[in-house]
């Protein structure tokens, strides 16, 4: 059960690995049990390039949700074009003594995504117009919220394909640092191979729609990912 919680922490961390910066943004989050006990932290960065020779967007997340005797360290790197359509997703994961590396390359013209894992494994999947990985997708979600819209249900590639559906549930005051803020609450359902979870995402009502809080209900309580201010 503990490994399931750690995997969930990694998934929630990936959900937050996005931004809508004018040029660059760096965000830090704490990952905590409902009791307040710390599970780890995540460092997120997003950069927009004006150089036509390079991808328009890059996203990175470094997540450490280790516990004594068991390391959980993830690094995700995503690149997307000027329209926010994914070009490449790299995953470098550590689970105890096991290390996994994986790359997903997107061919937007052929509507294909090719997945390659360390050791020679590979697979291909057909994707729709402007296919997105999880990091690029949340960039899109924040842009839609900024325009007063909610992103429609769609398939998102994060190695395998996951169907993500949002439900807007209004504005709520939540704790943020030493104060409280108004945030838009989005109930989020994620379904994919061996995964079916529902979590709450909260976005600040600032220009960037900064993700400030996530709550993942678990059998023994809840797991939270909170912006460190």
N, C-alpha and C positions, 0 to 999 in steps of 0.2 A: 504494500500500500504506500509506503514511503516513496518508492520509485515513481509511482503514479503521480504523487504530489509534486515531485521534482520535475517530472515531464510537463505537468500542467504549468509550473512556474516558467518553464522555458517557452511554452506556447503563449502565455500571457505577455511575457517579455517581448516576444516577436511581434505581437499585436501592437505594442507601443513603439516599435522601431521605425517611426515615420515622423515627418515634419513638413511644414509649409513655410520654410524660411525664404526671405528675399534672396539671400546668398548662402547663408550657413546657419546652422543651429546645433546646439549641444545641450542635451537634457540628461539628468541623472535621476534614478528612481531607487527606492528601497522596496524590497520584497519581504513581506511580513505575514506571519500567522495571525489569526484573529485575536490571539492573546496579546499581540504586540511583539512577540519574539521574532527577531530578525532571521530571515532565511537567506538573504543575499542582497545583491544590488545589480543594477544594470546601467550602463553608460551608452547613450544613444547619440548619433550624430547624423546630420543630413547636410548635403552641399549641392548647390546649383551652380553649374558651370556655364559661362557665356562663350566658351571656346567651341566652335562648330566641329572641331576635330575630335572632341571627346564627348562622352555621354552627358546629357544635360543634368541628370540627377544621380547622385550616389548616396546610399544609405548604409549605415553600419550600426551594429549593436554588439556590445560585449556584455555577457551575462555571467554572473558567478552566483550560483545557488548551492554551493557546496555545504555538506555537513561533515562532522568529524568522521574520518574513515572512508568518505565517498565524495569524490570531486565531481561537480557539475559545472562545466565551463563551456559556454557557447560563443561562437563568433559568426555573425551573418554579414554578408556584404552583397549589396544589390545595386545594379546600375539600370537606368531607364532612360528612354529618349525624351525629347522635348515635350512630347505629348503624354508622358508618364507611362508609356507602355514598356514592359520589362525587356531587357536585353540579356541579363545574366544574373543568376543568384548563386552565391557560394556559401556553403555551410561547413563549419569546422567545429565538431562537437566532441566533448569529453564526458563520458559517463563512467566514473571509477577508472579502471585501467583500460577501458575500451575507448578508442579514438576513431572517429568517423569523419571522412571528408566527402563532400558531395557537391556537384555543380549542375545547375540547370541552365541550359542555353535556349533562348527563345528565338525562333525565326518567325517574325510577325507577318512576313509576306506569305509564307507557306502555312501559317496557322499551326505551327508545331512547337512543342517544347521537348527538348532532349535532356534526359537525366542521366548523369554518369557518376558512379560511386568509386571510391578508392578500392582498387582490387579488380576493376574491369567490368563491374556491373553496369548495365545501361538499359534504358527504356525510353519510349517516345509516347507522347500523348497529343491528340488533336486539341487545339485551343481556339477560342473565338477571337473576334476583333479586339485589338489592343489588350492582349492577355497580360495579366499582372501577377507578380509574386506577392506574398503577404505584405512585404515592406512597402512596395510601390502602391499596393491597393489601399493601405491606410492613408497614404499621401492623397490619393484620390478621394477617400472618404472625408478627410478634413477640408479639402477644397469644396466638396459638395456642401458640407455643413456651412462653410463660409458664405455660400451662395443661397443658403436657406433651403437646401434640398437634402434628402436622405438617399444615400447610395442604394440602388436596387440590389436584390439578391443576385449573386453571380458566383461562378467558379473561380477560385484563386489557387495558384500553384505554389506549394511550399514543399517541393519534392513530389508528393502525390497531389491530387486535386481535392480541394475542400469547398463545399458549398457554404457560403456565409450569408446570413440573413440578419438584417437590422430591424429593430422596432423602436421608434422614438417614443420616449415615455415622459417627456417634459423637462422642465428646469427644476433643479434641486440644489439647495445649499449643502455643501460638503466641507469637511475640515481640509485645510491646506496650509501646512506649516503651523504657525501660531494664530492663524485666523480662519475664517470661513469664506468661501466664494460661491458664486452662482455657476453651476455647470449643467450642460445638457447631458441627460442620462440616456444612453442607448443600450437596450437589451440586445445581446448579440448571440446568435446560435451558430455554432460551427459543427459541420458534419462531414466526415470523411472516412477513409479506411480505418476501422477500429476506433473512431473518435466521434463522440456526440456530446458536446458540452454547451451550456448556456452561461454567459457571464454578463456582468454589467460594466459598461465603459462610460467614463465621464470626461467630457471635453469642456475646457474653459470657454467662456464667451468672449475671448479676445479675438483679435484679427486672425491669428494663426490657428484658432481652435486647438490649442495645446492640449494633448491628452494628459490629464492630471491624476486619474485614479482608475483602477480596475479592481473588481471584486469577483472572485471565482468561488462559488459555493462548493463545499466539499462535505463529505459525510460527517467529519469531525469538527466542522466549523467553516471558515472561509479563509482564502488566501487573498492578500491585497498587494497591489503594485501601486506605489504612491510617489508622485513627483516630489523631489527634494528641492526646496526653495532656499 
